[in-house]
């Protein structure tokens, strides 16, 4: 019985420690290396773009298609996400950090989910949800921030800056 209790206590501490490590791992400054909004995938490292068949049919005019891709590139490809130890969250348009898309606080609702209470550039207060997971040293964020396709979140793959 003592052995069972000891094993249970050790497993409990291990799971708490693992959970707190993930929560602390998100703290830092992150830049976008890829974006997938369900219709357009953009890789900022290779400057490559791919689109779905559905997108290609919807935007069959070459100029309109390029405009739609340019919009995603312009509004998302240079974004920087900041998560502080004080549970503050900022989303910047680019590395110059002269334009803040969102500014506010975050709280964990589970090990891989955050609730954001933020203000947009217009001062409008919003509640947003953000799901995340770590893939090697990268952070995958699923976030309904930009226009979403079929009510799915845009996926941002982020690389740590600091």
N, C-alpha and C positions, 0 to 999 in steps of 0.2 A: 504494500500500500504506500509506503514512504517513497519507494522508487517511482511509482506511478505519479504521485504528487510532484516529485522533483522534476520528472520529465515534462509534466504539464506546465509547471512554472517556467522551465527553461524554454519550452516552445512558445509560451505566451510572450515572454520577454523578447525572444527572437523575432516574432511577428510584429511586435510593437516597434522594435528597433528598425526592422526592414521598412515598415510603413513610414516611420519618421525620416529615414534616409531618403526615400522617394520624395517626400514633401520638401525636404531641404534641397534636394537636387534641382528642383525647378527654379530656385532662387538664382538670379543672374540676368545677364543681358544676352539676347538671342537675335540672330538675323535669319531672314528667310533664305532657304536654299531651293525650295520648291513649293509650288502652290498647285492644288487640284480642286477646282470648284465643281467637279462633276461633268463639265463639258470641255474645259481647257486645263491642260497640265502644262506648267511652265517650270523649267529648271533654270535657276539663275546662274548656276556654276557653268553650265554648258551653253546657256542662252538658247536652249531648245524648247520647242513648243509642239504639243500634239493635241489634237481635238477629237471629239467623238464623232461618229457618223451622224448622230442626231444634230449636233452643232453644225456640221458641214452642210446638212440639208437646210437647216434653219437660216444659215448665213451663206447662201450660195453665191451671192454677189461678193467678188473678191475684196472690194474696198470696204464694204460693211463688215466682212469677216475680219480683215486686218484691224479695223477700228475696235471691234469687240476684244480682240486679243490685246491690242495696245492699251485698252482700258484696264484690263486685269494686270498687265505689266506695269502700267503707270501707278495704279493704286496699291499694288501689293508686293511687287518684286523687291523693293528696297526696305520693306517694313522691318522695324525692330520692336521686339517684345521685351518688356522689363518686368521682372517679378522681384520685389524687395523682401528682405527679412521681416519688415514691418507690415507685410501683407498688402503692399501697395502694388498697383498694376498700371503700366503705361504702354500704349501702343503708338509708336511714332511712324510717320510716313517714310522717313529715311534716316540715314546715319548722321545727318546734320542735326537732327532732332529739333528742327525749327517748326515742325507741324506735328501736333499731337492729335491722333484720331480719337483715342480714348484715354481717360485718366480716372483712376479710382482705386478701389480696394478689391481684394479677392479673399475668399475663404474656401477651405476644402469642404466639400460635401461628401466625399469618399476619397479613397486613396488616389484615384485617377480623374477626379472631377472637381472643378472649381465653379463657384458662383461669383460672378463679377458684378459689382455695383459701381457703375462708371458714368462719367459724363462724356458726351461726344463733343466735337468741335463747336457745335452750336450752343452748348451748355445744357442740352437735353439729358436728363438722367435716365439711365437704362439698367435693366437687370439682364445679364447675359450668362450663358453657361458655356464652359469650356471643358472639353475632355482631352486628356493628354496621356501619352505613354513614351517611354524612353526606348530608342532603338540604337543600340551601341551608345555612342556619345551624342546622339542627336535627339531632339525633342519633337515628337509628332503631336501637333495641336489640331484638334477638330473643333471648329469654331464657326458659329453662325454670325458672321460679321458683315461680309460683303453679300451681294446678291447670291442666294443659294439656289441650286438647281434641285428640283423635286424635293424641297424641304430637307436636303442633306447639308450638313455643315461643310464649309470649305476646309480642306486639310492643308496645313502649313507644316513643312518639315524645316526645323530650325537648327542652327548651329550656334553653339555658345561663343559669344564674343568675350565676355568676362564672367 
